[in-house]
Amino acid sequence: MGKMKFFFSSIFKKTDSLSEGMAEHERDYFYNAHTTMLLEIGKAMKSSFTDPDQTMNLITSSVTLILNTERSLLFLNDKNTNQLNIASASGIINPDILKNISINFGEGFIGKIAESKEPRMEHNKVKIAENFEVSEIIGAPIIYQDELFGVLTADSKRAGKKFNENDLKLLSILANLAAIDIESSNIHKAMKQRNERLTALCDISRAMTSTLELQKLLDLIVDKALALTNATSSSIMLIDEETQILNIMAFRGLQEGTSERVKLKVGEGITGTVAKTGKPILENNVRKNPHYVEVAKEISSELAVPMFYEGKIMGVINVDSIHLNAFTEEDLELMTTLSNHASVAINNAKLFEKMSK
């Protein structure tokens, strides 16, 4: 509660600075509108941890209410594509028009806001998308600690009025509130996801100790690696001690025949480099890595971690994604832990296999 009080206090300070130089009636308008805004956004922030979509809708609804506009749109930045996609829309809208709107940085009115990270106002007609044009529009970037989350817009004032600088300032404050709420939601989501993944990791460890069948164990490891990291493909490669060749022993999400087709020498490719150095590699754009050996054309990101047993490298676990920037340091940490457990379990299964012969 104390943090919330401090937050609203800081917002009022921003309002004081923004209202300097206004006439008395303008200042009254500004404060009254701002009070309404805080009430609406306060409702949104209460639900932000459990329902981010509802929060976005309340933000755009607040914009149309406070600024008396026909519409408000909230675009979020997709870090994988570097495009702005609609996350929420309120007002007079044809849903079919908004379905597939994606805006590049620097493209049109909204793209220029994202590129410059500065609010803008346009009193002439602006084309948002095919068959979607507005009479006038204002927009503000949604920024948290210099990171662009998206863009918030309002268009077409009602009652024949025009947007002014006060409207743009109010929209900017709403965008600031949206940024803090999005960041709070992201933190909550990350913490929840981390707890879920740590629980899953414990379950995986128990599952690995419940079988001594080598192939069954290898299949289990690639399945769990895929699930832990939300990857699109995964594989586990073991080193043949005689030939020093890495062989795919199990995989998911790759074409049939991959295990027969792909044979890597220690030191070859990202996986071979990991096997040689004993150091993991997190590569979020494989085309920029000179060591990369193409296994599938659609792969964009790769995370490879070594498996050690008694100080010796025995193999590598890989996860891949068709998306750029797919993996994080947390993924690396989880995969390293998985690798440590997997190494012991695989060695036990190998020993059991030898004893059974």
C-alpha positions as CSV (number, residue, x, y, z in Angstrom):
1,M,0.0,0.0,0.0
2,G,2.9,2.3,0.8
3,K,4.4,1.8,-2.6
4,M,1.1,2.6,-4.3
5,K,0.8,5.9,-2.2
6,F,4.3,6.9,-3.2
7,F,3.5,6.1,-6.9
8,F,0.4,8.3,-7.0
9,S,2.3,11.0,-5.2
10,S,4.9,11.0,-7.9
11,I,2.2,11.2,-10.6
12,F,0.7,14.3,-8.9
13,K,4.1,15.9,-9.0
14,K,4.3,15.2,-12.7
15,T,0.9,16.8,-13.0
16,D,2.0,19.9,-11.2
17,S,4.9,20.4,-13.6
18,L,2.7,19.8,-16.6
19,S,0.1,22.3,-15.5
20,E,2.5,25.2,-15.1
21,G,1.6,28.2,-17.2
22,M,-2.0,27.2,-17.7
23,A,-4.9,29.5,-17.1
24,E,-7.0,28.8,-14.0
25,H,-9.9,27.2,-15.9
26,E,-7.4,25.0,-17.9
27,R,-5.8,23.9,-14.6
28,D,-9.2,23.0,-13.2
29,Y,-10.0,20.9,-16.3
30,F,-6.6,19.2,-16.1
31,Y,-6.9,18.3,-12.4
32,N,-10.5,17.1,-12.7
33,A,-9.6,14.9,-15.7
34,H,-6.5,13.6,-13.9
35,T,-8.6,12.6,-10.8
36,T,-11.0,10.6,-13.0
37,M,-8.0,9.0,-14.7
38,L,-6.5,7.9,-11.4
39,L,-9.7,6.3,-10.3
40,E,-10.0,4.4,-13.5
41,I,-6.4,3.3,-13.7
42,G,-6.5,2.4,-10.0
43,K,-9.2,-0.1,-10.8
44,A,-7.0,-1.5,-13.6
45,M,-3.9,-1.8,-11.4
46,K,-5.8,-3.9,-8.8
47,S,-6.5,-6.5,-11.4
48,S,-3.2,-6.3,-13.3
49,F,-1.6,-9.3,-11.7
50,T,-4.5,-11.7,-12.5
51,D,-5.8,-10.3,-15.7
52,P,-3.5,-8.1,-17.8
53,D,-6.0,-8.1,-20.7
54,Q,-8.6,-6.5,-18.5
55,T,-6.1,-3.9,-17.4
56,M,-5.3,-3.0,-21.0
57,N,-9.0,-2.7,-21.8
58,L,-9.5,-0.4,-18.8
59,I,-6.7,1.8,-19.9
60,T,-8.1,2.3,-23.4
61,S,-11.6,2.8,-21.9
62,S,-10.2,5.5,-19.6
63,V,-8.7,7.3,-22.5
64,T,-11.9,7.5,-24.4
65,L,-13.8,8.6,-21.3
66,I,-11.3,11.3,-20.1
67,L,-10.4,12.7,-23.5
68,N,-14.0,12.2,-25.0
69,T,-12.7,10.5,-28.1
70,E,-14.3,8.0,-30.5
71,R,-11.4,5.5,-30.1
72,S,-8.3,4.5,-28.2
73,L,-5.8,1.8,-29.3
74,L,-3.0,0.3,-27.3
75,F,-0.2,-1.4,-29.3
76,L,2.4,-3.6,-27.7
77,N,5.9,-4.1,-29.0
78,D,6.6,-7.7,-30.1
79,K,10.3,-8.2,-29.4
80,N,10.6,-11.2,-31.7
81,T,9.3,-9.3,-34.8
82,N,10.0,-5.7,-33.7
83,Q,6.5,-4.8,-34.7
84,L,3.6,-3.2,-32.9
85,N,0.5,-5.3,-32.5
86,I,-2.9,-4.2,-31.1
87,A,-3.4,-5.4,-27.5
88,S,-6.5,-3.5,-26.7
89,A,-9.0,-1.2,-28.4
90,S,-12.0,0.8,-27.1
91,G,-14.7,2.9,-28.7
92,I,-16.2,2.8,-32.2
93,I,-14.3,0.0,-33.9
94,N,-14.8,-2.6,-36.5
95,P,-13.1,-5.7,-35.1
96,D,-12.4,-7.1,-38.6
97,I,-10.3,-4.1,-39.5
98,L,-8.1,-4.5,-36.4
99,K,-7.4,-8.2,-36.6
100,N,-4.2,-8.3,-38.5
101,I,-2.7,-4.8,-37.9
102,S,1.1,-4.9,-37.4
103,I,3.1,-1.7,-37.6
104,N,6.9,-1.5,-38.1
105,F,9.0,1.0,-36.2
106,G,9.2,4.2,-38.2
107,E,6.1,3.3,-40.3
108,G,3.3,5.9,-40.3
109,F,2.2,8.0,-37.3
110,I,2.3,5.1,-34.8
111,G,5.6,3.7,-36.0
112,K,7.3,7.1,-35.7
113,I,6.2,7.4,-32.1
114,A,7.8,4.0,-31.4
115,E,11.0,4.9,-33.2
116,S,11.4,8.4,-31.6
117,K,9.9,7.5,-28.2
118,E,8.2,10.9,-28.2
119,P,4.5,11.8,-28.1
120,R,2.9,13.2,-31.3
121,M,-0.2,15.0,-32.4
122,E,-1.7,15.2,-35.9
123,H,-4.7,17.3,-36.9
124,N,-4.9,15.9,-40.4
125,K,-6.3,12.6,-41.6
126,V,-4.1,9.6,-40.7
127,K,-4.2,6.1,-42.2
128,I,-3.8,3.5,-39.5
129,A,-4.4,0.5,-41.7
130,E,-6.1,-0.6,-44.9
131,N,-9.7,0.7,-44.8
132,F,-9.0,2.4,-41.5
133,E,-8.5,6.2,-41.5
134,V,-9.0,8.7,-38.7
135,S,-9.7,12.4,-38.8
136,E,-7.1,13.4,-36.2
137,I,-4.9,11.5,-33.7
138,I,-2.6,11.8,-30.7
139,G,-0.2,9.1,-29.5
140,A,2.3,8.6,-26.7
141,P,5.0,5.9,-26.2
142,I,4.6,3.4,-23.3
143,I,8.1,3.4,-21.8
144,Y,9.5,1.9,-18.6
145,Q,13.2,2.7,-17.8
146,D,13.9,3.6,-21.5
147,E,12.4,0.3,-22.7
148,L,9.6,0.7,-25.2
149,F,6.6,-1.5,-24.3
150,G,4.2,0.0,-26.9
151,V,2.2,3.0,-28.0
152,L,-1.1,4.4,-26.7
153,T,-3.3,6.4,-29.0
154,A,-6.6,8.4,-29.0
155,D,-8.3,9.6,-32.1
156,S,-11.3,11.7,-33.3
157,K,-12.4,14.1,-30.6
158,R,-16.2,14.2,-30.2
159,A,-18.5,17.3,-30.3
160,G,-16.4,18.8,-33.1
161,K,-13.5,19.6,-30.8
162,K,-9.8,19.4,-31.6
163,F,-7.0,17.8,-29.7
164,N,-4.7,20.2,-27.8
165,E,-1.5,20.0,-25.8
166,N,-3.3,19.3,-22.5
167,D,-4.9,16.2,-24.2
168,L,-1.4,15.0,-25.3
169,K,-0.1,15.5,-21.7
170,L,-3.0,13.5,-20.2
171,L,-2.4,10.7,-22.7
172,S,1.3,10.7,-21.8
173,I,0.5,10.3,-18.2
174,L,-1.9,7.4,-19.0
175,A,0.9,5.8,-21.1
176,N,3.2,6.2,-18.1
177,L,0.7,4.4,-15.9
178,A,0.3,1.7,-18.5
179,A,4.0,1.2,-18.6
180,I,4.2,0.7,-14.8
181,D,1.3,-1.7,-14.9
182,I,2.8,-3.7,-17.7
183,E,6.1,-4.0,-15.9
184,S,4.3,-5.1,-12.7
185,S,2.4,-7.7,-14.7
186,N,5.7,-8.9,-16.4
187,I,7.4,-9.3,-13.0
188,H,4.4,-11.2,-11.6
189,K,4.3,-13.4,-14.7
190,A,8.0,-14.1,-14.5
191,M,7.9,-15.0,-10.8
192,K,4.9,-17.3,-11.4
193,Q,6.6,-18.9,-14.4
194,R,9.9,-19.3,-12.5
195,N,8.1,-21.1,-9.6
196,E,6.3,-23.3,-12.1
197,R,9.5,-24.2,-13.9
198,L,11.4,-24.9,-10.6
199,T,8.5,-27.2,-9.6
200,A,8.7,-28.9,-13.0
201,L,12.4,-29.3,-12.6
202,C,11.9,-31.1,-9.3
203,D,9.3,-33.4,-11.0
204,I,11.7,-34.1,-13.9
205,S,14.5,-35.0,-11.5
206,R,12.2,-37.5,-9.7
207,A,11.1,-38.9,-13.1
208,M,14.7,-39.4,-14.3
209,T,15.6,-41.4,-11.2
210,S,12.5,-43.6,-11.7
211,T,13.9,-45.3,-14.8
212,L,17.1,-47.1,-15.8
213,E,16.2,-47.7,-19.4
214,L,18.6,-45.6,-21.4
215,Q,16.5,-44.8,-24.4
216,K,13.4,-44.1,-22.3
217,L,15.5,-41.8,-20.2
218,L,16.9,-39.9,-23.2
219,D,13.4,-39.4,-24.6
220,L,12.2,-38.1,-21.3
221,I,15.1,-35.6,-21.1
222,V,14.4,-34.1,-24.6
223,D,10.7,-33.9,-23.8
224,K,11.3,-32.1,-20.6
225,A,13.9,-29.7,-22.1
226,L,11.3,-28.8,-24.7
227,A,8.6,-28.1,-22.1
228,L,10.9,-26.2,-19.7
229,T,12.1,-23.7,-22.3
230,N,9.1,-23.4,-24.7
231,A,11.4,-24.4,-27.5
232,T,10.3,-25.7,-30.9
233,S,12.8,-28.6,-31.0
234,S,15.3,-30.3,-28.7
235,S,18.0,-33.0,-28.9
236,I,20.5,-34.8,-26.9
237,M,23.9,-35.7,-28.4
238,L,26.4,-38.0,-26.8
239,I,30.1,-38.2,-27.6
240,D,31.4,-41.4,-29.1
241,E,34.7,-41.7,-27.2
242,E,36.5,-43.6,-30.0
243,T,35.5,-41.4,-33.0
244,Q,35.0,-38.2,-31.1
245,I,31.7,-37.8,-33.0
246,L,28.5,-36.3,-31.5
247,N,25.6,-38.5,-32.2
248,I,21.9,-37.6,-31.8
249,M,20.5,-40.1,-29.3
250,A,17.0,-38.6,-29.0
251,F,15.2,-35.6,-30.4
252,R,11.8,-33.8,-30.7
253,G,10.5,-31.3,-33.2
254,L,13.1,-32.1,-36.0
255,Q,12.5,-34.1,-39.2
256,E,12.7,-37.8,-39.3
257,G,16.1,-39.0,-40.3
258,T,17.8,-36.1,-38.5
259,S,19.7,-38.5,-36.2
260,E,21.2,-40.4,-39.1
261,R,21.9,-37.2,-41.2
262,V,23.5,-35.0,-38.5
263,K,26.9,-36.2,-37.2
264,L,29.1,-33.5,-35.7
265,K,32.8,-33.7,-34.7
266,V,33.8,-32.3,-31.4
267,G,34.5,-28.6,-32.1
268,E,32.1,-28.5,-35.1
269,G,29.0,-26.2,-35.0
270,I,27.6,-24.7,-31.9
271,T,27.0,-28.1,-30.3
272,G,30.5,-29.3,-31.1
273,T,32.0,-26.1,-29.7
274,V,30.1,-26.6,-26.4
275,A,31.4,-30.2,-26.4
276,K,35.0,-29.0,-26.9
277,T,35.0,-26.0,-24.5
278,G,32.6,-27.3,-21.9
279,K,30.9,-23.9,-21.8
280,P,27.2,-23.4,-22.7
281,I,26.2,-21.2,-25.6
282,L,23.1,-19.1,-25.7
283,E,22.6,-17.8,-29.3
284,N,19.5,-15.9,-30.1
285,N,20.4,-15.4,-33.7
286,V,22.2,-18.4,-35.1
287,R,22.8,-16.8,-38.5
288,K,25.2,-14.4,-36.8
289,N,27.2,-17.2,-35.2
290,P,30.1,-18.4,-37.4
291,H,30.1,-21.8,-35.7
292,Y,26.5,-22.6,-36.6
293,V,25.8,-25.7,-38.7
294,E,22.3,-25.7,-40.1
295,V,20.1,-28.6,-39.0
296,A,16.8,-27.1,-40.0
297,K,16.2,-23.9,-42.0
298,E,13.6,-22.5,-39.7
299,I,15.8,-22.4,-36.6
300,S,16.7,-18.9,-35.4
301,S,17.8,-19.4,-31.8
302,E,19.7,-22.2,-30.0
303,L,20.7,-23.0,-26.5
304,A,23.3,-25.7,-25.9
305,V,24.6,-26.9,-22.5
306,P,27.3,-29.5,-21.8
307,M,26.7,-32.6,-19.8
308,F,29.6,-33.6,-17.4
309,Y,30.2,-36.7,-15.4
310,E,33.1,-36.9,-13.0
311,G,34.7,-33.8,-14.7
312,K,34.5,-35.3,-18.2
313,I,32.2,-34.0,-21.0
314,M,29.8,-36.8,-22.1
315,G,27.5,-34.9,-24.4
316,V,25.3,-31.8,-25.1
317,I,21.6,-31.0,-24.6
318,N,20.2,-28.6,-27.3
319,V,17.0,-26.7,-27.5
320,D,16.1,-24.6,-30.6
321,S,13.4,-22.1,-31.6
322,I,12.1,-20.7,-34.8
323,H,11.9,-17.3,-33.1
324,L,14.7,-14.8,-32.6
325,N,15.6,-13.9,-29.0
326,A,13.8,-17.0,-27.8
327,F,16.0,-17.9,-24.8
328,T,17.0,-16.1,-21.6
329,E,19.6,-16.4,-18.9
330,E,17.0,-18.1,-16.8
331,D,16.5,-20.7,-19.5
332,L,20.3,-21.3,-19.4
333,E,20.2,-21.7,-15.7
334,L,17.3,-24.2,-15.8
335,M,19.0,-26.1,-18.7
336,T,22.3,-26.3,-16.8
337,T,20.5,-27.8,-13.8
338,L,18.6,-30.2,-16.0
339,S,21.9,-31.2,-17.6
340,N,23.5,-31.9,-14.2
341,H,20.7,-34.2,-13.2
342,A,20.6,-35.8,-16.7
343,S,24.3,-36.6,-16.6
344,V,24.0,-38.6,-13.5
345,A,20.9,-40.4,-14.6
346,I,22.3,-41.3,-18.0
347,N,25.5,-42.6,-16.5
348,N,23.5,-44.8,-14.1
349,A,21.4,-46.1,-17.0
350,K,24.5,-46.9,-19.0
351,L,26.0,-48.8,-16.0
352,F,22.8,-50.7,-15.5
353,E,22.7,-51.5,-19.3
354,K,26.2,-53.0,-19.1
355,M,25.3,-55.0,-16.0
356,S,22.2,-56.4,-17.7
357,K,24.2,-57.8,-20.7
